[in-house]
Amino acid sequence: MELQFNRHDAGSSFFDLVRGREPALLPEFAAASRETGEGMPGVPVGTTVLALKYEAGVVIAGDRQATEGYQVASRRIEKVYAADEYSAVAIAGAAGPCIEMVRLFQTELAHYEKIEGMHLSLEGKANRLAQMVRANLPMAMQGLLVVPIFAGFDLKRSEGRIFKYDVAGGRYEETEYYAIGSGGKDARSSLKKLYRAGLAEDGAIRTALEALYDAADEDRGTGGPDFVRGIFPTVKLVTAAGAQDVPEERVAAGCAEIAGARKATP
């Protein structure tokens, strides 16, 4: 069947045109879920990511596993990236679009800095990311869901800040912590119990690892620490000194402490 396209029918979105006039022509993709991150069959999905504030800034972290349905697609995927010198982004959802969005966001911020000769404000960065999430909505409707957490250090306020998004590009600020992905609910429940305002760096990292450990314990899509393969969560700190990785040795030691403590518990 040939569609007669009129640009006034649905703007520039071909997906909206077909959905409005001939929805039967659309492939029957699996429904996407904001909380589970499940979507189009055969597409690797990455989960779970979280962020929490501490005394010097923000900890942002994620597990390393990607899944395809009930199968493990990758055990070493990266879900947490530095966006620029003072911010980082963690993304849950369809792995391919997630990575492409991160790359575009990094380029967007670098381009702004080169043209304007200054950093975009943290609010401005959060708004730019919201525009990219909103632009992905037609793909999200087909199962290619991308939902980020954005964290940065606000140089004007001298504090760390956390922003979350919905699939339509809505942007919301969290004052303490947040987690998203298939294990997001379990991670948030863990953070709710463990989080305290004004955490020191060691305590904040331990809290993030505990939450990811709890998520992996309850959710099939979230990967726990793999001591055999040497695979551990990605953890970054964003402070006035910039965005930096927590060394893998430190993360591994923290995971070992958690596993040892839980093993000793009757």
GICOR-V489903 format. One record per pair of residues at least 6 apart in sequence whose ideal C-beta (glycine too) atoms are under 6 Angstrom apart, sorted by sequence separation. I is the first residue (numbers start at 1). GAP is how many residues later the second one is. D is the distance in Angstrom with one decimal. If there is no record, write none. Layout:
# GICOR-V489903
I/GAP/D
I/GAP/D
This chain:
# GICOR-V489903
10/6/3.9
67/6/5.7
82/6/5.1
83/6/4.9
113/6/5.9
165/6/5.7
216/6/4.5
10/7/4.0
18/7/5.6
32/7/4.3
51/7/5.7
52/7/5.4
66/7/4.5
91/7/4.1
153/7/5.4
154/7/5.3
215/7/4.5
225/7/5.1
236/7/5.9
237/7/5.5
9/8/5.5
18/8/5.8
37/8/5.1
66/8/4.3
81/8/5.7
112/8/4.9
163/8/5.8
164/8/5.3
179/8/3.6
216/8/3.4
30/9/5.9
51/9/4.3
179/9/4.8
236/9/5.7
10/10/5.9
37/10/4.8
65/10/5.8
80/10/4.4
136/10/5.2
163/10/5.5
164/10/5.8
29/11/5.0
50/11/5.8
66/11/4.4
79/11/5.6
151/11/5.0
235/11/4.0
64/12/5.5
162/12/4.5
49/13/3.8
64/13/5.9
89/13/6.0
150/13/4.4
194/13/4.7
164/14/5.0
177/14/4.6
48/15/5.6
149/15/5.8
162/16/5.8
194/16/5.7
235/16/5.4
62/17/3.8
148/17/5.8
62/18/4.7
177/18/5.4
176/19/6.0
232/19/4.7
46/20/4.6
60/20/5.7
108/20/5.7
190/20/5.9
191/20/4.9
232/20/5.0
81/21/5.0
129/21/5.4
190/21/4.0
212/21/5.1
44/22/4.2
45/22/5.6
83/22/5.8
83/23/5.9
232/23/5.6
44/24/5.6
105/24/5.8
126/24/5.6
187/24/4.3
190/24/4.0
84/25/4.5
83/26/5.9
140/27/4.8
60/28/5.0
62/28/5.0
186/28/5.4
187/28/4.3
44/29/3.8
66/29/5.3
149/29/6.0
186/29/4.4
49/30/5.3
60/30/5.3
122/30/4.7
225/30/3.8
46/31/5.4
101/31/5.6
137/31/5.8
149/31/6.0
122/32/4.5
133/32/5.0
183/32/3.0
186/32/4.4
46/33/5.0
147/33/5.5
186/33/5.8
134/35/2.8
133/36/4.4
183/36/3.6
126/37/4.5
182/37/5.2
87/38/5.7
130/39/4.7
182/39/3.6
183/39/3.7
49/41/3.6
130/41/4.2
49/43/5.3
47/45/4.9
101/45/5.6
126/45/5.7
209/45/4.9
213/45/5.4
46/46/5.9
209/46/5.9
97/47/5.1
98/48/5.3
206/48/5.9
46/49/5.0
97/49/5.0
94/50/4.4
43/51/5.1
44/51/4.1
94/51/5.9
93/52/4.2
93/53/4.4
93/54/5.3
37/55/5.2
39/55/5.9
92/55/5.5
37/56/5.5
91/57/4.5
89/59/5.3
90/59/4.8
89/61/5.1
88/63/5.5
87/65/3.3
86/66/5.5
86/67/4.9
153/85/5.1
152/86/5.8
153/86/5.7
151/87/5.5
153/87/5.8
92/88/5.0
92/89/3.6
60/91/4.6
58/93/4.2
57/96/5.0
51/98/5.1
49/100/5.6
51/100/4.5
58/102/3.6
40/103/3.5
57/103/3.8
39/104/3.2
40/104/6.0
39/106/5.2
53/107/5.1
32/108/5.9
32/111/4.7
51/111/4.8
29/113/4.8
30/113/5.4
32/113/4.3
29/114/4.1
15/123/4.0
53/123/6.0
13/125/5.9
52/125/3.7
51/127/5.9
50/129/3.6
49/132/5.7
34/133/5.8
48/133/3.5
47/134/3.1
47/135/4.1
48/135/3.7
47/136/5.9
48/136/5.7
50/137/5.1
48/139/5.6
55/143/5.2
37/144/5.3
37/145/4.9
54/145/4.2
59/145/4.6
36/146/4.9
61/147/4.4
88/148/5.1
59/149/5.0
63/149/5.5
54/150/3.5
88/150/5.3
67/154/4.9
80/154/4.4
88/155/5.0
75/156/5.6
80/156/5.5
85/157/5.0
65/158/2.8
63/159/5.1
64/159/5.5
63/160/4.6
50/161/5.8
82/161/4.3
48/167/4.8
64/167/5.4
63/170/5.4
61/172/5.4
62/172/5.5
47/174/4.8
48/174/4.6
61/174/4.3
47/175/5.7
60/176/5.2
59/178/6.0
58/180/4.7
57/181/5.0
57/182/3.6
56/183/4.7
